[in-house]
């Protein structure tokens, strides 16, 4: 890289769901800038939409090239061996094909009635409990956790344990490096135990299908089997569980847009897309891609072997792509956001996440009239020490009658 001293990144301490203010300037004046994250080697961070799509989709940028490098990252531990996130095609394609049938739009739509039943049951329990209720513990977490547990074949009653272990994958400062390693090892052992059970007693869930792909078809290694199962469990609930309260919070703090959704719930699918664009879920610049050759990007020569971090939240606020990007507009149409990524690593579970978020918003605003914060938004407890943002606890209330 150049000899310019890299800038500490993230540039500022994230506050709630506020975007990083410096990106607006960088997109215009310095779309690629050298940075240093808390862990790993220096990197470039890309802030423009079109540049980020190149980094995510162009085969000149590689994930696998980072396996033998000290990758720039927010967390003390690197990605686990065998992770699908660390592969390029054709290995990435091979693993993705093993599970993609479970996450097609058609298959996910078949799951919608079950997700709706779960959401209704959770709201029933909330109403029976009485106001106020913690939206996170009583709705946002159990909805995607139940869905992914049933899809994979993971016992729901183990959720307390694997929730703690899952946080270790996302921890920046919540746990010490030694604590995080212990929890990740426990989750690894837990998934290995579920896989061993499938070998004794075959099942027709997704883990059972992956065991068959391993044992009878030799389509993935044992390490890949365990890592893929873990990744599906963690990714299958964590981001959606964060985005449900994030989306509710954002709508409650934008009353004009909330009124639009309440008046016409058919807007929920479009609102979910706009909220995916608007809400900056992650902290940091995403997962690094390594240049396999010299590439001109954003007016800068990225040399072969240099890592680039795609700042997805910045891309989603790029005024050259999204008119009035700082405005939340649930009627917005046009260019697609990159909230689920782009290219080969576009989020495998995006159809499932979309469906769950649609079910969540529709159910909450349909069944809990006048849903609002219990008290003020200052009473919300926000997550800390994790690489994802969102409320840890969010008390809500509503008007009578709830149905």
C-alpha positions as CSV (number, residue, x, y, z in Angstrom):
1,X,0.0,0.0,0.0
2,X,1.0,3.6,0.0
3,X,3.0,5.0,2.9
4,X,0.1,7.2,4.1
5,X,-0.7,6.3,7.7
6,X,-4.0,4.5,7.8
7,X,-6.9,6.1,9.8
8,X,-8.5,4.3,12.7
9,X,-11.8,2.7,11.7
10,X,-14.6,2.9,12.5
11,X,-14.1,6.6,12.3
12,X,-16.4,7.4,15.2
13,X,-18.2,5.7,18.0
14,X,-21.5,4.4,16.6
15,X,-24.6,5.9,18.2
16,X,-27.8,4.0,18.0
17,X,-28.7,3.7,14.3
18,X,-27.1,6.9,13.2
19,X,-25.0,6.6,10.0
20,X,-21.3,7.4,10.1
21,X,-21.2,11.1,9.2
22,X,-17.8,11.1,7.5
23,X,-19.0,8.8,4.7
24,X,-21.0,11.6,3.1
25,X,-17.8,13.6,2.5
26,X,-15.7,10.5,1.6
27,X,-18.1,9.4,-1.1
28,X,-17.5,12.8,-2.9
29,X,-13.9,13.6,-2.0
30,X,-12.1,10.3,-1.1
31,X,-14.1,7.2,-2.1
32,X,-11.2,4.9,-1.1
33,X,-9.3,5.6,2.1
34,X,-6.7,3.6,4.0
35,X,-7.9,2.4,7.4
36,X,-6.9,0.2,10.3
37,X,-9.5,-1.8,12.2
38,X,-9.0,-3.0,15.8
39,X,-7.6,-6.3,14.5
40,X,-5.7,-7.4,11.4
41,X,-3.7,-5.6,8.6
42,X,-4.5,-2.2,7.1
43,X,-7.1,-2.0,4.4
44,X,-8.8,0.2,2.0
45,X,-12.5,1.0,2.7
46,X,-14.8,1.7,-0.2
47,X,-17.7,4.1,0.3
48,X,-19.4,4.5,-3.1
49,X,-22.2,2.2,-4.3
50,X,-20.7,1.4,-7.7
51,X,-17.2,0.7,-6.3
52,X,-18.7,-1.5,-3.6
53,X,-20.6,-3.6,-6.2
54,X,-17.3,-4.1,-8.0
55,X,-15.6,-5.3,-4.8
56,X,-18.4,-7.7,-4.1
57,X,-19.1,-9.0,-7.5
58,X,-15.9,-8.8,-9.6
59,X,-13.8,-12.0,-9.7
60,X,-10.7,-9.9,-9.4
61,X,-11.5,-9.6,-5.7
62,X,-11.3,-12.7,-3.6
63,X,-12.5,-13.9,-0.2
64,X,-10.3,-17.0,-0.2
65,X,-7.2,-15.0,-0.6
66,X,-7.6,-13.8,3.0
67,X,-7.4,-17.3,4.5
68,X,-3.6,-17.0,5.0
69,X,-3.7,-13.4,5.9
70,X,-4.3,-11.4,9.1
71,X,-7.6,-10.2,7.8
72,X,-8.8,-6.7,8.9
73,X,-11.7,-7.2,11.3
74,X,-13.6,-5.8,14.2
75,X,-13.4,-9.1,16.2
76,X,-10.4,-10.7,17.8
77,X,-11.0,-14.0,16.2
78,X,-10.9,-14.7,12.4
79,X,-13.6,-16.6,10.6
80,X,-13.6,-20.3,11.5
81,X,-12.0,-22.8,9.2
82,X,-14.3,-24.2,6.5
83,X,-16.6,-21.2,6.6
84,X,-18.5,-20.6,3.4
85,X,-17.8,-16.9,3.9
86,X,-14.1,-17.5,3.3
87,X,-14.5,-19.3,0.0
88,X,-14.6,-18.3,-3.7
89,X,-16.3,-20.1,-6.5
90,X,-16.2,-23.0,-7.3
91,X,-15.9,-24.2,-3.6
92,X,-18.3,-21.5,-2.5
93,X,-20.8,-22.5,-5.2
94,X,-20.5,-26.1,-4.2
95,X,-21.5,-25.4,-0.5
96,X,-24.1,-22.8,-1.4
97,X,-25.9,-25.3,-3.7
98,X,-26.2,-27.8,-0.8
99,X,-28.5,-25.4,1.1
100,X,-29.9,-22.9,-1.4
101,X,-33.1,-25.0,-2.1
102,X,-34.2,-24.4,1.5
103,X,-34.0,-20.6,1.0
104,X,-35.6,-20.1,-2.4
105,X,-38.4,-17.6,-2.6
106,X,-40.8,-20.5,-3.4
107,X,-39.7,-22.5,-0.4
108,X,-39.7,-19.5,1.9
109,X,-43.3,-18.6,0.9
110,X,-44.3,-22.1,2.0
111,X,-42.9,-21.2,5.4
112,X,-44.8,-18.0,5.6
113,X,-48.0,-19.5,7.2
114,X,-45.9,-21.1,9.9
115,X,-44.0,-17.9,10.5
116,X,-47.4,-16.1,10.8
117,X,-48.7,-18.6,13.3
118,X,-45.5,-18.1,15.4
119,X,-45.9,-14.3,15.2
120,X,-49.5,-14.5,16.2
121,X,-48.8,-16.7,19.1
122,X,-46.1,-14.3,20.4
123,X,-48.5,-11.4,20.1
124,X,-51.2,-13.4,21.9
125,X,-48.7,-13.9,24.8
126,X,-47.7,-10.2,24.8
127,X,-51.4,-9.2,25.1
128,X,-52.0,-11.7,27.8
129,X,-48.9,-10.5,29.7
130,X,-50.1,-6.9,29.5
131,X,-48.3,-3.7,28.8
132,X,-45.5,-2.8,28.7
133,X,-43.6,-5.6,27.0
134,X,-40.0,-6.0,25.9
135,X,-40.2,-6.3,22.1
136,X,-36.8,-7.9,21.8
137,X,-37.2,-10.8,24.3
138,X,-40.9,-11.4,23.7
139,X,-41.1,-11.1,19.9
140,X,-38.0,-10.1,17.9
141,X,-35.8,-12.9,19.2
142,X,-38.2,-15.9,19.4
143,X,-39.7,-15.4,16.0
144,X,-36.6,-16.0,13.8
145,X,-35.1,-18.3,16.4
146,X,-38.2,-20.6,16.2
147,X,-38.2,-20.5,12.4
148,X,-34.5,-21.4,12.0
149,X,-34.6,-24.0,14.7
150,X,-37.5,-25.8,12.9
151,X,-35.8,-25.5,9.5
152,X,-32.5,-26.8,10.7
153,X,-33.7,-29.3,13.3
154,X,-32.1,-27.5,16.3
155,X,-34.0,-28.0,19.6
156,X,-35.7,-24.7,20.5
157,X,-35.2,-25.4,24.2
158,X,-31.5,-24.9,23.7
159,X,-31.9,-21.3,22.6
160,X,-30.6,-19.7,25.8
161,X,-27.3,-21.5,25.4
162,X,-26.8,-21.0,21.6
163,X,-27.8,-17.4,21.9
164,X,-24.9,-16.7,24.2
165,X,-22.5,-18.8,22.0
166,X,-23.8,-17.0,18.8
167,X,-22.9,-13.6,20.3
168,X,-19.3,-14.8,20.5
169,X,-19.2,-14.8,16.7
170,X,-20.3,-11.1,16.6
171,X,-18.4,-9.9,19.7
172,X,-16.0,-7.0,19.4
173,X,-15.5,-6.1,23.1
174,X,-18.5,-7.9,24.8
175,X,-16.2,-10.9,25.6
176,X,-12.5,-11.2,26.0
177,X,-10.8,-13.1,23.2
178,X,-10.4,-16.1,25.5
179,X,-14.1,-16.0,26.5
180,X,-15.2,-15.7,22.8
181,X,-13.0,-18.7,21.9
182,X,-14.6,-20.8,24.7
183,X,-18.1,-20.0,23.5
184,X,-17.3,-20.6,19.8
185,X,-15.8,-24.0,20.8
186,X,-19.0,-24.8,22.7
187,X,-21.2,-24.0,19.7
188,X,-18.9,-26.1,17.5
189,X,-19.2,-29.0,19.9
190,X,-23.0,-28.5,20.1
191,X,-23.4,-28.6,16.3
192,X,-21.1,-31.6,16.1
193,X,-23.3,-33.4,18.6
194,X,-26.4,-32.7,16.6
195,X,-24.7,-34.0,13.5
196,X,-23.7,-37.2,15.4
197,X,-27.3,-37.6,16.4
198,X,-28.4,-37.5,12.8
199,X,-26.0,-40.3,12.0
200,X,-27.7,-42.4,14.6
201,X,-31.2,-41.3,13.9
202,X,-31.6,-39.7,10.4
203,X,-34.0,-36.7,10.1
204,X,-35.6,-34.8,7.2
205,X,-34.5,-31.4,8.4
206,X,-31.7,-29.3,6.9
207,X,-29.0,-30.6,9.1
208,X,-30.1,-34.1,8.3
209,X,-29.9,-33.3,4.6
210,X,-26.3,-32.0,5.0
211,X,-25.3,-35.1,6.8
212,X,-26.5,-37.2,3.9
213,X,-24.6,-34.9,1.5
214,X,-21.5,-35.5,3.6
215,X,-21.7,-39.2,4.3
216,X,-23.5,-40.6,1.3
217,X,-22.5,-38.2,-1.5
218,X,-19.1,-36.8,-0.3
219,X,-20.1,-33.3,-1.3
220,X,-18.5,-31.5,1.6
221,X,-15.9,-32.2,4.3
222,X,-16.6,-32.8,8.0
223,X,-15.1,-29.4,8.8
224,X,-17.4,-27.7,6.2
225,X,-20.4,-29.6,7.5
226,X,-19.9,-28.3,11.0
227,X,-19.0,-24.8,10.0
228,X,-22.0,-24.5,7.5
229,X,-24.4,-25.8,10.2
230,X,-23.1,-23.3,12.7
231,X,-23.2,-20.4,10.2
232,X,-26.8,-21.2,9.2
233,X,-27.9,-21.2,12.9
234,X,-26.1,-17.9,13.8
235,X,-27.0,-16.0,10.6
236,X,-30.4,-17.5,10.4
237,X,-31.7,-15.6,13.4
238,X,-29.2,-13.0,14.6
239,X,-29.6,-10.3,11.9
240,X,-33.4,-10.6,11.7
241,X,-33.7,-10.5,15.5
242,X,-31.8,-7.3,15.4
243,X,-33.6,-5.8,12.5
244,X,-37.1,-6.3,13.8
245,X,-36.6,-3.8,16.7
246,X,-34.4,-1.6,14.5
247,X,-37.2,-1.3,11.9
248,X,-39.8,-0.7,14.6
249,X,-37.6,1.9,16.2
250,X,-37.0,3.7,12.9
251,X,-40.6,3.8,12.0
252,X,-41.6,5.1,15.5
253,X,-39.0,7.9,15.1
254,X,-40.3,8.8,11.6
255,X,-44.0,9.3,12.4
256,X,-44.9,10.4,8.8
257,X,-43.6,7.1,7.4
258,X,-45.2,5.1,10.3
259,X,-48.6,6.7,9.4
260,X,-48.2,5.6,5.8
261,X,-47.5,2.0,6.8
262,X,-50.3,1.9,9.4
263,X,-52.8,3.3,6.8
264,X,-51.8,0.8,4.2
265,X,-50.2,-2.4,5.4
266,X,-49.8,-3.5,1.7
267,X,-46.8,-1.1,1.8
268,X,-44.9,-3.4,4.3
269,X,-42.9,-5.3,1.7
270,X,-41.6,-2.0,0.1
271,X,-41.1,-0.6,3.6
272,X,-38.9,-3.6,4.5
273,X,-36.7,-2.9,1.4
274,X,-36.4,0.8,2.3
275,X,-35.6,0.0,5.9
276,X,-32.9,-2.4,4.8
277,X,-31.4,0.4,2.8
278,X,-31.8,3.0,5.6
279,X,-30.8,1.2,8.7
280,X,-27.0,0.7,9.2
281,X,-26.9,-2.7,10.9
282,X,-23.2,-3.5,11.0
283,X,-20.4,-1.7,12.6
284,X,-17.3,-1.6,10.4
285,X,-16.8,-2.0,6.7
286,X,-18.0,-5.5,6.1
287,X,-15.8,-8.5,5.2
288,X,-12.6,-7.8,3.3
289,X,-12.0,-8.8,-0.3
290,X,-8.4,-9.2,-1.6
291,X,-7.4,-7.9,-5.0
292,X,-6.0,-10.7,-7.1
293,X,-4.4,-8.2,-9.5
294,X,-3.9,-4.4,-9.7
295,X,-7.4,-2.8,-9.9
296,X,-8.4,0.8,-10.5
297,X,-11.1,1.6,-8.0
298,X,-12.6,5.0,-7.0
299,X,-9.6,6.8,-8.6
300,X,-7.1,4.7,-6.6
301,X,-4.9,1.9,-7.7
302,X,-5.6,-1.1,-5.4
303,X,-2.6,-3.3,-5.8
304,X,-2.7,-7.1,-5.9
305,X,-2.8,-8.5,-2.4
306,X,-4.4,-5.5,-0.8
307,X,-7.7,-5.9,1.1
308,X,-10.8,-3.7,0.5
309,X,-13.6,-3.4,2.9
310,X,-17.1,-2.6,1.4
311,X,-19.0,-0.2,3.5
312,X,-22.5,-1.3,2.7
313,X,-24.2,1.3,4.9
314,X,-22.4,4.0,3.0
315,X,-23.4,2.5,-0.4
316,X,-27.0,2.6,0.7
317,X,-26.7,6.4,1.3
318,X,-25.1,7.2,-2.0
319,X,-26.9,10.2,-3.4
320,X,-25.9,9.3,-7.0
321,X,-28.0,6.2,-6.7
322,X,-30.7,7.1,-4.1
323,X,-32.3,10.5,-4.4
324,X,-32.5,12.2,-1.0
325,X,-30.7,9.3,0.6
326,X,-31.0,10.6,4.2
327,X,-34.8,10.6,3.9
328,X,-36.7,7.5,4.9
329,X,-39.3,6.9,2.2
330,X,-41.4,3.8,2.3
331,X,-42.7,4.6,-1.1
332,X,-39.2,4.6,-2.6
333,X,-38.6,2.6,-5.8
334,X,-35.6,2.3,-8.0
335,X,-32.1,0.9,-7.6
336,X,-31.7,-2.1,-5.2
337,X,-30.0,-1.6,-1.9
338,X,-27.0,-3.7,-0.9
339,X,-28.2,-4.5,2.6
340,X,-28.0,-8.2,1.8
341,X,-24.8,-7.8,-0.1
342,X,-24.1,-8.4,-3.8
343,X,-22.4,-10.9,-6.0
344,X,-21.6,-14.5,-5.1
345,X,-21.8,-13.9,-1.4
346,X,-25.2,-12.2,-1.6
347,X,-27.0,-13.3,1.6
348,X,-28.3,-16.8,1.1
349,X,-31.1,-16.3,3.6
350,X,-32.3,-13.0,2.2
351,X,-35.7,-14.4,1.1
352,X,-36.2,-15.9,4.6
353,X,-35.2,-12.6,6.3
354,X,-37.5,-10.6,4.0
355,X,-40.4,-12.9,4.8
356,X,-39.9,-12.8,8.5
357,X,-39.5,-9.0,8.6
358,X,-42.7,-8.6,6.5
359,X,-44.6,-10.9,8.8
360,X,-43.2,-9.1,11.9
361,X,-44.1,-5.6,10.9
362,X,-47.5,-6.5,9.5
363,X,-48.4,-8.5,12.6
364,X,-47.2,-5.9,15.1
365,X,-48.9,-2.9,13.4
366,X,-52.1,-4.8,12.6
367,X,-52.6,-6.4,16.0
368,X,-51.2,-3.8,18.4
369,X,-52.9,-0.5,17.5
370,X,-51.1,2.6,18.6
371,X,-47.8,0.6,19.2
372,X,-45.3,3.0,20.7
373,X,-42.4,3.2,23.1
374,X,-43.2,2.6,26.7
375,X,-41.9,5.8,28.0
376,X,-39.4,7.7,25.8
377,X,-36.8,6.3,23.4
378,X,-34.2,7.3,25.9
379,X,-35.3,4.3,27.9
380,X,-34.1,1.8,25.2
381,X,-31.1,-0.2,26.2
382,X,-28.8,-0.6,23.2
383,X,-26.4,-3.5,22.4
384,X,-22.7,-2.9,23.1
385,X,-19.6,-4.8,22.3
386,X,-21.0,-6.5,19.2
387,X,-20.5,-5.9,15.5
388,X,-24.2,-5.5,14.9
389,X,-26.4,-2.6,16.2
390,X,-29.8,-2.7,17.7
391,X,-31.7,-2.5,21.0
392,X,-30.9,-5.1,23.6
393,X,-34.2,-4.3,25.3
394,X,-37.0,-2.1,23.9
395,X,-40.1,-1.7,26.1
396,X,-43.2,-1.0,24.0
397,X,-46.9,-0.4,24.7
398,X,-50.0,0.0,22.7
399,X,-53.6,1.3,22.8
400,X,-56.7,-0.7,23.6
401,X,-58.2,-2.8,22.2
402,X,-55.5,-5.2,21.0
403,X,-56.6,-8.3,19.1
